[in-house]
Amino acid sequence: MHPTTRSLQNCLRSTLPSARIDVVSLPKLDHLRLALINADFSTAPLPPETMRKVIANPAYWAFCWGSGLASAMWLQANPDKVAGKVVADVGCGSGVVAIAAAMAGAAHVYACDIDKDALLAAKTNAKLNNTQIQLCEHIDQLPPNLDQVWMADVLYDRANLPLISAIKHRAPNLIISDSRVRDLHDPDFTLVRQAEALTFPNLGEFDEFRVVNFFEYSADLCHN
Ligand SMILES: C[S@@+](CC[C@H](N)C(=O)[O-])C[C@H]1O[C@@H](n2cnc3c(N)ncnc32)[C@H](O)[C@@H]1O
């Protein structure tokens, strides 16, 4: 096992005792490696007790979600999108978007997640990729000088929709990438891009989630 991933594997095994953390390269992403759940993890139904633990404490951070992957690909191809900017990745999970932003030349990167294990994952993955990111547990801890916020596959839970207006008050530019949401029903956002990506490793994600939509809000384009 990679020496820096031992604590992460312990976290994962607290809910999935037979899982393993592997350090892997991502499809269509150059020079970015993440510590994720093993791709050959069995997709057979879990015992009820394990299932209860997974539901109580889902290790979202052990996957690179399709929207995080598509966002990181976009950043690798267009580093000018973040270069020199103060950027936050809200709902960072593994930290893939934060790390891609740091690699693309962002001046300062915050990785924010309400799950402490996700923050450990983001910290571990930042170290694996020799990048600097700053961790925070709540959007209220983000600094006032943010230039841009990314939110990738966070709206899987509609209870997270209020995050959108909370962040709109904190940053002049917000990019939401999501494979579950087809329309934000918010006139302040423009659908700026669509890309194809599936969660990695893919342990049976439905093909209907292959298309990632990118919605962007820019305060200077918004007249409300
Ligand atoms: C589906 S995962 C996506 C992770 C990552 N962005 C990616 O694309 O791989 C969603 C993440 O959002 C986090 N999250 C959910 N609600 C949040 C909130 N209110 N503030 C910050 N993070 C939140 C979860 O803990 C989880 O790590």
The ligand as an SDF file (V2000), in Angstrom:
LIG
                    3D

 27 29  0  0  0  0  0  0  0  0999 V2000
  -21.0410   12.9810   -4.8910 C   0  0  0  0  0  0  0  0  0  0  0  0
  -19.7340   13.6430   -3.9950 S   0  0  0  0  0  0  0  0  0  0  0  0
  -18.8100   14.4850   -5.2470 C   0  0  0  0  0  0  0  0  0  0  0  0
  -17.3700   14.6730   -4.8490 C   0  0  0  0  0  0  0  0  0  0  0  0
  -16.4850   15.3960   -5.8680 C   0  0  0  0  0  0  0  0  0  0  0  0
  -16.9420   16.7400   -6.1100 N   0  0  0  0  0  0  0  0  0  0  0  0
  -16.3790   14.6460   -7.1620 C   0  0  0  0  0  0  0  0  0  0  0  0
  -16.8880   15.1420   -8.1820 O   0  0  0  0  0  0  0  0  0  0  0  0
  -15.7860   13.5540   -7.1730 O   0  0  0  0  0  0  0  0  0  0  0  0
  -20.5310   15.0160   -3.1320 C   0  0  0  0  0  0  0  0  0  0  0  0
  -19.7130   15.5700   -1.9610 C   0  0  0  0  0  0  0  0  0  0  0  0
  -20.4080   16.7370   -1.4810 O   0  0  0  0  0  0  0  0  0  0  0  0
  -20.2700   16.7640   -0.0710 C   0  0  0  0  0  0  0  0  0  0  0  0
  -21.3230   17.6390    0.4630 N   0  0  0  0  0  0  0  0  0  0  0  0
  -22.6490   17.3920    0.5710 C   0  0  0  0  0  0  0  0  0  0  0  0
  -23.2940   18.4440    1.1080 N   0  0  0  0  0  0  0  0  0  0  0  0
  -22.3480   19.3950    1.3370 C   0  0  0  0  0  0  0  0  0  0  0  0
  -22.3880   20.7130    1.8900 C   0  0  0  0  0  0  0  0  0  0  0  0
  -23.5320   21.2540    2.3170 N   0  0  0  0  0  0  0  0  0  0  0  0
  -21.2290   21.4090    1.9830 N   0  0  0  0  0  0  0  0  0  0  0  0
  -20.0740   20.8610    1.5720 C   0  0  0  0  0  0  0  0  0  0  0  0
  -19.9670   19.6010    1.0590 N   0  0  0  0  0  0  0  0  0  0  0  0
  -21.0980   18.8880    0.9350 C   0  0  0  0  0  0  0  0  0  0  0  0
  -20.3830   15.2950    0.3250 C   0  0  0  0  0  0  0  0  0  0  0  0
  -19.8640   15.0630    1.6160 O   0  0  0  0  0  0  0  0  0  0  0  0
  -19.5810   14.6290   -0.7800 C   0  0  0  0  0  0  0  0  0  0  0  0
  -18.2150   14.4850   -0.4300 O   0  0  0  0  0  0  0  0  0  0  0  0
  1  2  1  0
  2  3  1  0
  2 10  1  0
  3  4  1  0
  4  5  1  0
  5  6  1  0
  5  7  1  0
  7  8  2  0
  7  9  1  0
 10 11  1  0
 11 12  1  0
 11 26  1  0
 12 13  1  0
 13 14  1  0
 13 24  1  0
 14 15  1  0
 14 23  1  0
 15 16  2  0
 16 17  1  0
 17 18  1  0
 17 23  2  0
 18 19  1  0
 18 20  2  0
 20 21  1  0
 21 22  2  0
 22 23  1  0
 24 25  1  0
 24 26  1  0
 26 27  1  0
M  CHG  2   2   1   9  -1
M  END
$$$$
